[in-house]
Amino acid sequence: INSLHRQSVKLLAEGLIVSARDPRDGTVEAYESRTEQCIIGVQWHPELMLHQIENQTLFGYFVNET
């Protein structure tokens, strides 16, 4: 994860869960919905790291859901 931000999520809305944290300080880096709705939020720039399989998987998921 390339943390290029100064702001972060403090509290998630009801129905959302944390799916990734920065191992250095516990900052929420990704969250998703616990419901059937497709809601995914990330606090990094996956488009800057397309060589990483995790980011390819994320984009693949979006393509398959459309």
N, C-alpha and C positions, 0 to 999 in steps of 0.2 A: 504494500500500500504506500502510495506517495502522498503523505500528508502535506498538502500545500494550502492549509487554511489556518485561520486564527480563531474561528468560531466553531463550536461543536454542539451537538445535541445534549441537552441536560436532562430533559424529561420527554419520554415518548408518549404519544397519544394512545388512548385505549385501543387495544387490538394490534398494536405493533410490538415486535420483539427485536432485541439486539441480535444481529447475526455476525458482527465482526467488531473487535476492539483493537486499538493500538496496544501491543504488548508492553510498550514502554511506560505508558501512563493510564491505560484503561479508557482512553477517549473512544466514544462510539464512532466507528467508521462506516458501519452499514446497519441497516435495519430492514425488516420486512413485515408483511401482514401475517397475522395468524388466521385470517379468514380466507375464503376462496378468491377474494379480490387479489389481482396482481399488483401489489404495491412493494416496490423495492427502492430504498434510498441509499446512496453511497456518498461518503465525504472525501472521496479521492477522485482522481481523473483516470479511469480505466482506459480511456482512449489513448493515453500517453504511454501505456505499457501493454500494447497488444501482443507482445511476444510471450507474456505470461499466460499460462493455461487457465488460470482462474478468471482472468479478464476475458479471454476467448469464450469461456463457458458462460459468463454473464451475457455477453453480446449474443451468443447462440441462443440462450434462453429467450431473450427479447425477440429475436427473429422468429423463433418457433411459436411464440405466443401471439404474433400478429396475424 
